[in-house]
Amino acid sequence: MKRILLGLVVYLTLTACTDHREEALDYFKSGEYEEAIYHFEKALVLDANDWKLKFNLARSLEEIGEYDRAIATYSECFELSFNKKDLFLGRGRSYMKKEDFESAIIDFTNVLKIDKKHFEAYYLRGQCHIKQVDYYEAYGDLNAAIKLRSEHLNAYYHRAIARAQMGDEWGALADLNRVINERPQFSKAYFNRGIVYQRMNKFVKAKTDFDKTLDLKYAKADVFIRRGICHYYMGLKEKACEDFDEIEKYDVEKAAFMKRKYCV
């Protein structure tokens, strides 16, 4: 009788674990991460050493923006799994999203020690280097990413930012022109190309790009500041001051400063 009861308990436990696992995976695939987390956690109560369940729990936590919990859960997986590459990558993404770029760089570097041809690790590490104001390192990583996936436009976009900050305006323009030609609705690409043109004192071209940026509904103080400066150097002081008036919607003090400098 005891054997029968024990067998029944084992059967029910395994069945419950399987049910929660399947529910969790279904919810995860459909993007219902809160529900997925509930079922992953239930399944882990019954099988705490299943690293795949824990890994998918970490991915779900990352998706809903609970980055600290995601990092802790990815870290727990290291004790259970030999699949270190995906763990470093997921934890690195979570560090990056919470703006701990130094820790993210360490994890992406560990991915590349395992797989020297990992596009995402180069691409994301390059973005982290930009945030760390390390533009030469960023350029190297984004170059490597583009060699692995030459069709990836966002890699060109970020490489353009690194190139511009390194003083390579023509290289930045080449990357941004490629992005804009293939994705003509990419507002930030026009904005950044306008900045490059402005640094080259090509104010008419810069102003045209800032116009397009605003047409594409990317409006913030810096767009009006930069377009206003272009208008000023084009001899259109009245239009420049109209742009500086627009800044008041975003930053009253900055608007006042720009008007004192250019409109008095």
Secondary structure by P-SEA (a helix, b strand, c coil): caaaaaaaaaaaaaaaaaaaaaaaaaaaaacaaaaaaaaaaaaaaacccaaaaaaaaaaaaaaacaaaaaaaaaaaacccccaaaaaaaaaaaaaaaacaaaaaaaaaaaaaaaccccaaaaaaaaaaaaaacaaaaaaaaaaaaaaaccccaaaaaaaaaaaaaacaaaaaaaaaaaaaaacccaaaaaaaaaaaaaaacaaaaaaaaaaaaaaaccccaaaaaaaaaaaaaacaaaaaaaaaaacccccaaaaaaaaaaccc
